[in-house]
């Protein structure tokens, strides 16, 4: 959410920044609603003050025995009670309308974010690792003989429909090993605190991180009003909702491995084969809560933490900064990390690391005190995948595939796989 004072003081700058994201001007509407709200507050306060004054006059008229004045004042105070009630309702409506509008306005991009309309305008920052040269045509993950037996889409469809998968045997074990490996690196070497979080959250938690109200169709809602999380960003970030943290409590660096759920409402016809785009998947999610002046450096630290996982797995990748037209709703700047998938012959997103500034903090009312007696300020929030587990599994399988249909596995996973370094064509770990 945005600071209404900034919009009022800098309406042209605000609309200009939104225009970089392809958004229509909105400052005039916001200021108009805020003017209405402020006018109602003044009118209501004045009316209440007048009522209080007249209430005192009632006592004086009663004491003086002036029955006519007493009845006149009492009647007027009763009328004012109804007027106050109508004004309070009008004020609630004005406040709700202003909040509803503010909740639909995306974050403003940082000044150094490149302008653009879509992913074709993203700017590459660097590449690491060299894609392997195969002496055969590399297959996509679901076509690799060693994998096909243990990646069951047909039975998943029988259970749940399209965009689900059942993993069995060694593939399920590799999937689990990847998540464990990521958690161990992040907690032991990157200084993150592991957290286990609910995958069902209240509506206000989804509002706090920006999934609601604008993107309700992208998530799943239960009949009792809880929402299945699209990423552990939602519960992790909302851990500080409504709180005032101490200066010493920051930065707060968290990581969680969780199930994630997305309806993929806008992805019809995209990535329909394999497990690249699923309704249910797993991620190891990183979240940082920082002081305002430290959030940009934290973006770089989190990006390196995610990149480091790929480097240990010996997976080629590239990192891009998203243009204004491709950024997520809550982000000020986003680094996408894209892993090389030889089966597709292209880089595909495996992590997005975003700095949100105080945008989410305002929606959650999450603050900190710069000093013990100082006025609270809004924290800055960041989030990023470290990494998407299913997509990492895909990358490991495709980059490690051999001509005979077997898969050579990354050395760093051996301790999690009983020492195994290879998935045989028959589907055994050796």
JOGICOR-V37862 format. One record per pair of residues at least 24 apart in sequence whose C-alpha atoms are under 6 Angstrom apart, sorted by the first residue. I is the first residue (numbers start at 1). J is the second residue. D is the distance in Angstrom with one decimal. If there is no record, write none. Layout:
((I J D) (I J D))
This chain:
((1 103 6.0) (1 359 5.0) (1 362 5.6) (1 363 5.3) (17 108 5.9) (21 324 5.0) (21 325 5.0) (33 98 5.8) (37 94 5.5) (40 91 6.0) (51 77 6.0) (104 214 5.9) (106 329 4.9) (107 330 5.2) (108 332 5.9) (109 332 4.4) (110 332 5.2) (114 323 4.8) (115 323 5.3) (115 324 5.1) (116 323 5.1) (116 324 5.6) (116 325 5.3) (117 325 4.3) (118 325 5.2) (118 326 5.0) (119 326 5.8) (121 323 6.0) (122 321 5.9) (122 322 4.8) (122 323 4.9) (123 320 5.3) (123 321 5.4) (124 319 6.0) (124 320 4.1) (125 319 5.5) (125 320 5.1) (126 318 5.7) (126 319 5.6) (127 317 5.9) (127 318 4.1) (128 316 5.8) (128 317 5.6) (129 316 4.3) (130 316 5.7) (131 316 5.8) (138 343 5.2) (139 343 4.6) (140 343 4.0) (141 394 5.8) (141 398 5.4) (142 274 5.7) (144 405 5.7) (145 405 4.9) (145 425 5.9) (146 405 5.7) (146 406 5.3) (146 424 6.0) (146 425 4.2) (146 426 5.8) (146 427 4.8) (163 278 4.7) (163 279 5.7) (164 278 5.8) (177 416 5.5) (192 253 5.0) (192 254 5.0) (192 255 5.9) (193 254 4.7) (193 255 5.9) (194 254 6.0) (194 255 4.9) (194 256 5.7) (195 255 6.0) (195 256 5.1) (196 256 5.9) (199 228 5.6) (199 229 5.3) (200 226 5.9) (200 227 5.3) (200 228 4.7) (201 226 5.5) (201 227 5.3) (202 226 5.1) (208 360 5.8) (208 363 4.9) (208 364 4.9) (209 360 5.4) (210 330 6.0) (218 262 5.8) (218 263 5.0) (218 264 5.8) (218 265 5.5) (219 262 5.1) (219 263 5.4) (229 260 5.7) (229 261 5.9) (230 260 4.9) (230 261 4.7) (230 262 5.4) (231 260 5.1) (232 285 6.0) (240 366 5.8) (241 364 4.8) (241 365 5.9) (241 366 4.9) (242 365 4.9) (242 366 5.2) (243 366 5.3) (244 367 4.7) (244 368 4.7) (245 368 4.2) (246 368 5.5) (246 369 5.4) (247 369 5.6) (247 370 5.2) (250 290 5.5) (251 289 5.6) (251 290 4.5) (252 288 5.5) (252 289 4.9) (253 287 6.0) (253 288 4.5) (254 286 5.7) (254 287 5.2) (255 285 5.5) (255 286 4.5) (256 284 5.5) (256 285 5.4) (257 283 5.7) (257 284 4.3) (258 282 5.6) (258 283 5.9) (282 389 5.5) (283 387 6.0) (283 388 4.3) (283 389 5.2) (284 385 6.0) (284 386 5.2) (284 387 5.3) (285 384 5.9) (285 385 4.6) (285 386 5.5) (286 383 5.6) (286 384 5.2) (286 385 5.9) (287 382 5.6) (287 383 4.4) (288 381 5.8) (288 382 5.1) (289 380 5.8) (289 381 4.8) (290 379 5.9) (290 380 5.2) (291 379 5.5) (292 380 5.4) (306 386 4.8) (313 410 5.6) (316 340 5.5) (330 356 5.8) (331 355 5.8) (331 356 4.5) (332 356 5.1) (341 395 5.8) (350 388 5.8) (351 385 4.8) (351 387 5.8) (352 384 5.3) (352 385 6.0) (353 383 5.7) (353 384 3.9) (354 382 5.6) (354 383 5.5) (355 382 4.5) (356 381 5.5) (356 382 5.8) (357 381 5.9))
